[in-house]
Amino acid sequence: MRTLLACCLLPLASGCRHTPARGAEVTDSIAARPEDVSTLDGAMRAFYDVVNVAPDAPRQWARDRALYSPWVHFVAIGRTVEVYDHARFVEATELLVRVGFREWEVHRTVRRYGNIAHVESTYESRSGPGEGKPGRGVNHLQFYFDGTRWWVTSVVWQTEDAANPLPPELLPTSTP
């Protein structure tokens, strides 16, 4: 087990910025904006900025792609589990953003150890024209820092429903 672990971690320890798994597709992207990736706060701000789109407004998919490692996975938990790479995620969500979509963070918990971080981000959203259809849920993001910038390696989310209401610890604390 230690040998397998060493083989997997050696490329990171030797300064290699990215060593995608065999068969992982590396997608061309624009260079990330420094303010989007130099801090976890900046990365989270950009994560939400890029999905806020007025109906038929231009998308920021290139900026979005620049936040993620080449091997990023998106996992939507619902009645079924859907797993996407970035290209499939864009394809699957294009109709949603075409009609207008807004999502914003209302609560965040960060667990960080060295150059890795887990961010638990509760969101509220609206989809469609005008006020749109309301929603909320939780995004779980895994990050790593390569010495220069933060990379998102996975995003897992679940939208709140009757069977899975958001617990108090994932909601903002109210102030009198």
C-alpha positions as CSV (number, residue, x, y, z in Angstrom):
1,M,0.0,0.0,0.0
2,R,2.8,2.5,0.9
3,T,4.5,1.7,-2.5
4,L,1.2,2.5,-4.4
5,L,0.8,5.7,-2.3
6,A,4.4,6.7,-3.0
7,C,4.0,6.1,-6.7
8,C,0.8,8.2,-6.8
9,L,2.3,11.1,-4.7
10,L,5.8,11.2,-6.2
11,P,4.8,13.4,-9.2
12,L,3.4,16.0,-6.8
13,A,6.3,15.9,-4.4
14,S,8.8,16.3,-7.3
15,G,7.2,19.6,-8.3
16,C,5.1,18.4,-11.3
17,R,2.1,20.7,-11.4
18,H,-0.2,18.1,-13.0
19,T,0.0,14.4,-13.6
20,P,-3.4,13.4,-14.8
21,A,-4.5,9.8,-14.4
22,R,-4.0,7.6,-17.5
23,G,-6.8,8.4,-19.9
24,A,-7.7,11.7,-18.3
25,E,-8.5,14.3,-20.9
26,V,-6.6,17.5,-20.6
27,T,-8.6,20.4,-22.0
28,D,-7.1,23.7,-23.2
29,S,-8.1,26.7,-21.2
30,I,-7.2,30.3,-20.7
31,A,-4.8,31.2,-18.0
32,A,-6.5,31.7,-14.7
33,R,-6.9,35.1,-13.3
34,P,-4.5,35.5,-10.3
35,E,-7.3,36.8,-8.1
36,D,-9.4,33.7,-8.9
37,V,-6.8,31.2,-7.8
38,S,-4.3,32.8,-5.4
39,T,-6.6,32.3,-2.3
40,L,-9.4,29.9,-1.4
41,D,-11.7,33.0,-1.0
42,G,-10.8,34.1,-4.5
43,A,-11.4,30.6,-5.9
44,M,-14.8,30.4,-4.2
45,R,-15.8,33.9,-5.4
46,A,-14.9,32.9,-9.0
47,F,-16.7,29.5,-8.6
48,Y,-19.9,31.3,-8.0
49,D,-19.3,34.3,-10.3
50,V,-19.0,32.2,-13.4
51,V,-22.4,30.5,-13.0
52,N,-24.4,33.7,-12.5
53,V,-25.7,34.3,-16.0
54,A,-28.7,36.4,-17.3
55,P,-30.9,34.7,-19.9
56,D,-29.0,34.4,-23.2
57,A,-26.0,36.3,-21.8
58,P,-22.4,35.1,-22.7
59,R,-21.1,32.4,-20.5
60,Q,-17.7,32.4,-18.8
61,W,-16.8,28.7,-19.5
62,A,-13.2,29.5,-20.2
63,R,-12.8,31.3,-16.9
64,D,-14.7,28.5,-15.2
65,R,-12.4,25.8,-16.7
66,A,-9.3,27.7,-15.5
67,L,-10.3,27.0,-11.9
68,Y,-10.1,23.2,-12.2
69,S,-7.4,20.6,-12.5
70,P,-7.4,18.8,-15.8
71,W,-8.8,15.7,-14.2
72,V,-11.7,17.4,-12.3
73,H,-14.9,15.5,-11.7
74,F,-18.3,17.0,-10.9
75,V,-20.7,14.7,-9.1
76,A,-24.4,15.6,-8.8
77,I,-26.2,13.6,-6.0
78,G,-30.0,13.3,-6.4
79,R,-32.3,10.5,-7.2
80,T,-29.4,9.3,-9.3
81,V,-25.7,10.1,-9.3
82,E,-24.4,11.9,-12.3
83,V,-20.6,12.2,-12.8
84,Y,-19.1,14.7,-15.3
85,D,-15.8,15.9,-16.6
86,H,-15.7,19.7,-17.4
87,A,-16.8,19.3,-21.0
88,R,-19.8,17.1,-20.1
89,F,-20.7,19.4,-17.2
90,V,-20.8,22.4,-19.6
91,E,-23.0,20.4,-22.0
92,A,-25.3,19.2,-19.3
93,T,-25.8,22.7,-17.7
94,E,-26.0,24.8,-20.9
95,L,-29.8,24.7,-21.1
96,L,-30.0,25.7,-17.4
97,V,-27.8,28.8,-17.8
98,R,-29.4,29.7,-21.2
99,V,-32.6,30.6,-19.4
100,G,-30.8,32.4,-16.6
101,F,-29.2,31.1,-13.5
102,R,-28.0,32.7,-10.2
103,E,-26.3,30.9,-7.4
104,W,-24.7,32.5,-4.3
105,E,-23.0,31.2,-1.2
106,V,-24.8,31.7,2.1
107,H,-22.5,29.7,4.4
108,R,-19.0,28.2,4.2
109,T,-16.9,25.8,6.3
110,V,-13.2,25.2,5.4
111,R,-11.0,22.4,6.6
112,R,-7.4,22.9,5.5
113,Y,-4.3,20.9,6.1
114,G,-1.1,22.0,4.5
115,N,-1.7,22.3,0.7
116,I,-5.1,20.5,0.7
117,A,-8.5,22.0,1.6
118,H,-12.1,20.9,1.7
119,V,-14.8,23.5,1.3
120,E,-18.4,22.9,2.3
121,S,-20.4,25.7,0.7
122,T,-24.2,26.1,1.2
123,Y,-25.8,27.9,-1.6
124,E,-29.1,29.4,-2.6
125,S,-30.1,29.7,-6.3
126,R,-32.7,30.9,-8.7
127,S,-33.2,29.6,-12.2
128,G,-35.2,31.1,-15.1
129,P,-36.3,34.6,-16.0
130,G,-37.4,37.1,-13.4
131,E,-37.3,35.9,-9.8
132,G,-37.0,32.3,-11.1
133,K,-37.4,29.0,-9.3
134,P,-35.7,29.0,-5.9
135,G,-33.4,26.3,-4.7
136,R,-30.6,25.6,-2.2
137,G,-28.1,22.9,-1.4
138,V,-24.5,22.2,-0.6
139,N,-21.4,22.1,-2.7
140,H,-18.4,20.1,-1.5
141,L,-15.1,21.2,-3.2
142,Q,-11.7,19.6,-2.9
143,F,-8.7,21.8,-3.5
144,Y,-5.0,21.5,-3.6
145,F,-2.3,24.3,-3.7
146,D,0.7,23.7,-6.0
147,G,2.8,26.4,-4.4
148,T,1.5,29.0,-6.9
149,R,-2.3,28.6,-7.0
150,W,-5.3,26.7,-5.8
151,W,-6.8,24.0,-8.0
152,V,-10.3,22.5,-7.7
153,T,-10.0,18.7,-8.2
154,S,-13.7,17.8,-7.5
155,V,-17.1,19.2,-6.8
156,V,-19.9,17.2,-5.3
157,W,-23.3,18.7,-4.7
158,Q,-26.7,17.9,-3.5
159,T,-29.8,20.1,-3.9
160,E,-32.1,20.2,-0.9
161,D,-35.4,18.3,-1.2
162,A,-38.1,17.2,1.2
163,A,-36.1,14.0,2.1
164,N,-32.9,15.9,2.6
165,P,-33.5,19.3,4.3
166,L,-30.5,21.4,5.1
167,P,-29.4,20.9,8.7
168,P,-28.8,23.9,11.0
169,E,-25.0,23.5,10.9
170,L,-25.0,24.1,7.1
171,L,-27.1,27.3,7.4
172,P,-25.9,30.8,8.2
173,T,-26.2,31.8,11.8
174,S,-28.7,34.4,12.4
175,T,-27.7,37.6,14.2
176,P,-30.2,39.6,16.3
